[in-house]
Amino acid sequence: MHPCPSSPGNPREVLVVGAGLAGLACALDLRAAGVPVRILEAGDAVGGRMRSDMADGFRLDRGFQVCNTSYPQLRRRLDLRALGLRPFTPGALIRTDAGMRRFSDPTRGLRGCADLLPGRMASGCDLAAVARLAVRDMAGPMRVVKGGGDRTTRAELAEAGISEEFVETFFRPFLSGVFLEDGLETSSRFFHLVWRSMLRGTLCLPEEGVGAVPAQLADGLPSGTLRLGAPVARLTEDGVTLADGTEVPGAVVVVATGAADAGRLLPGLPVPPSRTVTTHYHAAPASPLREPTLVIDARRRFLNTCVLSEVAPAYAPDGRALISTSVLGECPTGWEPPLRSALADVYGTDTSDWEHVASYTVRDALPAMPPPQPLTRTCRFTKGRYVCGDHRATGSVQGALASGTRAAREVVADIARGTVDAG
Ligand SMILES: Cc1cc2nc3c(=O)[nH]c(=O)nc-3n(C[C@H](O)[C@H](O)[C@H](O)COP(=O)(O)OP(=O)(O)OC[C@H]3O[C@@H](n4cnc5c(N)ncnc54)[C@H](O)[C@@H]3O)c2cc1C
C-alpha cells in the first residue's frame, strides 16, 4: 500500500472517493488506461467493509465474511495463491430438531452424503427439486441464470417445487446468512447468482484475514495514488472539499463509498435500505468442531457459526480455537447467555469457559436487494460525476469489484469521447 501525504493535486486527475473494493478496482483500471487518479479514503486503511484486526493474537474480520473462488473478479484481479486461501468444507452442517444433518455437494464426492438420502433431511421430491435447481444454476449459461423475471427468493423456491418444510430447514437459515435478512425477500436473480457461485466455487478465507484482499489490490497502485484519513465532505464544481476544508481539484469524481455516504455526496441518488449484522468472536481452549465447516441453525437462533481456526489456523494463537457467530441486526443487551446456550446445544459442548474476544456490529453491511433487482447499473450520475460500489451491482465482493470496473470503463469511454476533460 502506498499512502501519500497531502499535495496540491492535479486538476486533470480523476478523484475516487473511497478505497473499498469498488474504489480500488476503479483506480487500478483507470491507471492501467493511463488516466491519472487519486483515491481519497476517510479511514486509516484500505478495505472499507473488508478489513481485519488483530487482538491478543486473534485475527478478527470486521464481520464474518468469506471469499468464493468462483467470483470472476477475484480470479481476474488477485493472486489467489499469495492470499493463501483456506477452504471451508463444501456444504454446511445444519442443527435441526432431529439432530445435526450435513447438506453436502454430491458432485464433489459421495463421502458425507448420507444425509442426502430421502427422508433424512428432505423428502425425495425436495431432493429432486434441489438437484434440478443445481443443474440449472451450475451448468446453464449465465444469461439463463441472470435472466428471466425477478421475484422474491421465497417465491422462486416454491416455484422450483421445494416444500415449505425444506425451505425452513435449510434454505431460509442458510440464505439469511448470505442476504442478511431472514424472510427470503431478496431478489431471485441474486439468489441464482449466489447458488451458482456456491456450486462452482469454494468458500474460503485468506490465511491473514479478509483484509488481505483489498491490501493486495492496493499494492498494485503506484506510489502516491492513495490518500488515507481524507474524508470528503462534498463535491464541488472543480473537485471535492475535504472535511478539514482542503480543496482537492479533479476533473472527474467517482464516488465509491457505501450507499448511504454516496447518497449524501450525490443528492438525488437512490439509496436502498441496508442490512445490519453482528459477529461475535469467542475463544475456546479446544476446538468444538474438528472440521472447517459452516454450521447453521434451523431454529434460527443465529445466522451461522464456525470454528475459524479450523479453516485458517493463523486466525488464533497456538492452543486456542476462535469461533465466529453472526446474528442479524444490532447487539441487544443481554445477548450473551442465550447465544452461549445455543452454541452449547449446537456444538454439543460446554461453552461456559469460552472467552468473549470481541463483537462487531456492522450497520450498512449490505444493501437490501428486493425484486426487481438489476444486477448492474450505470455508474454515470451527472457530467463528470460517477458512482460505484456494491449498491450499484450486487451486495458482494464480486458486485463491488464489478461496479468499480464498470465505473472505470465508463470514465475512460467518456474521456475518449471528449464528454469529460480529464487524463
Ligand atoms: C459483515 C459482512 C459480511 C459480508 N459477507 C460477504 C460474503 O461472505 N461474501 C461476499 O461476497 N460479500 C460479503 N459482504 C459484502 C462485501 O464485503 C461488500 O459488498 C464490499 O466489501 C463492498 O465494497 P465497496 O467498495 O462497494 O464499499 P465499502 O467497502 O463500503 O467501501 C467504501 C469506502 O468508502 C470510504 N468512504 C465512505 N465515505 C467516505 C467519504 N466521505 N470520503 C472518503 N471515503 C469515504 C469508506 O471508509 C470505505 O473505505 C459482506 C459485508 C459485510 C459488512
The ligand as a Tripos MOL2 file, in Angstrom:
@<TRIPOS>MOLECULE
LIG
   53    58     1     0     0
SMALL
NO_CHARGES

@<TRIPOS>ATOM
      1 C1        -20.2250   -8.3980    7.7610 C.3       1 LIG1
      2 C2        -20.1940   -8.5110    6.2590 C.ar      1 LIG1
      3 C3        -20.2210   -9.7640    5.6740 C.ar      1 LIG1
      4 C4        -20.1480   -9.8870    4.2890 C.ar      1 LIG1
      5 N1        -20.0850  -11.1280    3.7550 N.ar      1 LIG1
      6 C5        -19.8200  -11.2570    2.4400 C.ar      1 LIG1
      7 C6        -19.5520  -12.5360    1.8730 C.ar      1 LIG1
      8 O1        -19.4940  -13.5470    2.6030 O.2       1 LIG1
      9 N2        -19.3360  -12.6240    0.5240 N.ar      1 LIG1
     10 C7        -19.3530  -11.5110   -0.2830 C.ar      1 LIG1
     11 O2        -19.1520  -11.6440   -1.4730 O.2       1 LIG1
     12 N3        -19.5910  -10.2830    0.2380 N.ar      1 LIG1
     13 C8        -19.8040  -10.1320    1.5670 C.ar      1 LIG1
     14 N4        -20.0000   -8.8930    2.1010 N.ar      1 LIG1
     15 C9        -20.1250   -7.7420    1.1910 C.3       1 LIG1
     16 C10       -18.8010   -7.1200    0.7420 C.3       1 LIG1
     17 O3        -17.8820   -7.0540    1.7920 O.3       1 LIG1
     18 C11       -19.1300   -5.7140    0.2460 C.3       1 LIG1
     19 O4        -20.1180   -5.8220   -0.7650 O.3       1 LIG1
     20 C12       -17.9370   -4.9690   -0.3250 C.3       1 LIG1
     21 O5        -16.8240   -5.0230    0.5300 O.3       1 LIG1
     22 C13       -18.3440   -3.5150   -0.5700 C.3       1 LIG1
     23 O6        -17.2820   -2.8060   -1.1530 O.3       1 LIG1
     24 P1        -17.4860   -1.3170   -1.6480 P.3       1 LIG1
     25 O7        -16.1960   -0.8540   -2.2040 O.co2     1 LIG1
     26 O8        -18.6980   -1.2470   -2.5140 O.co2     1 LIG1
     27 O9        -17.8670   -0.4560   -0.3410 O.3       1 LIG1
     28 P2        -17.0820   -0.2360    1.0230 P.3       1 LIG1
     29 O10       -16.3280   -1.4340    1.3950 O.co2     1 LIG1
     30 O11       -18.1140    0.2510    1.9900 O.co2     1 LIG1
     31 O12       -16.0280    0.9240    0.7110 O.3       1 LIG1
     32 C14       -16.3580    2.2780    0.7490 C.3       1 LIG1
     33 C15       -15.1580    3.0750    1.2330 C.3       1 LIG1
     34 O13       -15.5010    4.4530    1.1570 O.3       1 LIG1
     35 C16       -14.9810    5.1100    2.2880 C.3       1 LIG1
     36 N5        -15.7370    6.3560    2.4890 N.ar      1 LIG1
     37 C17       -17.0350    6.4850    2.8760 C.ar      1 LIG1
     38 N6        -17.3780    7.7910    2.9150 N.ar      1 LIG1
     39 C18       -16.2780    8.4900    2.5320 C.ar      1 LIG1
     40 C19       -16.0140    9.8840    2.3550 C.ar      1 LIG1
     41 N7        -16.9580   10.8090    2.5900 N.pl3     1 LIG1
     42 N8        -14.7730   10.2650    1.9790 N.ar      1 LIG1
     43 C20       -13.8020    9.3300    1.7280 C.ar      1 LIG1
     44 N9        -14.0170    7.9980    1.8730 N.ar      1 LIG1
     45 C21       -15.2300    7.5900    2.2670 C.ar      1 LIG1
     46 C22       -15.1530    4.0940    3.4130 C.3       1 LIG1
     47 O14       -14.3080    4.4040    4.5180 O.3       1 LIG1
     48 C23       -14.8050    2.7990    2.7040 C.3       1 LIG1
     49 O15       -13.4210    2.5130    2.8010 O.3       1 LIG1
     50 C24       -20.0950   -8.7220    3.4880 C.ar      1 LIG1
     51 C25       -20.0830   -7.4670    4.0680 C.ar      1 LIG1
     52 C26       -20.1080   -7.3590    5.4490 C.ar      1 LIG1
     53 C27       -20.0170   -5.9920    6.0640 C.3       1 LIG1
@<TRIPOS>BOND
     1     1     2 1
     2     2     3 ar
     3     2    52 ar
     4     3     4 ar
     5     4     5 ar
     6     4    50 ar
     7     5     6 ar
     8     6     7 ar
     9     6    13 1
    10     7     8 2
    11     7     9 ar
    12     9    10 ar
    13    10    11 2
    14    10    12 ar
    15    12    13 ar
    16    13    14 ar
    17    14    15 1
    18    14    50 ar
    19    15    16 1
    20    16    17 1
    21    16    18 1
    22    18    19 1
    23    18    20 1
    24    20    21 1
    25    20    22 1
    26    22    23 1
    27    23    24 1
    28    24    25 2
    29    24    26 1
    30    24    27 1
    31    27    28 1
    32    28    29 2
    33    28    30 1
    34    28    31 1
    35    31    32 1
    36    32    33 1
    37    33    34 1
    38    33    48 1
    39    34    35 1
    40    35    36 1
    41    35    46 1
    42    36    37 ar
    43    36    45 ar
    44    37    38 ar
    45    38    39 ar
    46    39    40 ar
    47    39    45 ar
    48    40    41 1
    49    40    42 ar
    50    42    43 ar
    51    43    44 ar
    52    44    45 ar
    53    46    47 1
    54    46    48 1
    55    48    49 1
    56    50    51 ar
    57    51    52 ar
    58    52    53 1
@<TRIPOS>SUBSTRUCTURE
     1 LIG1         1 GROUP 0 **** ****
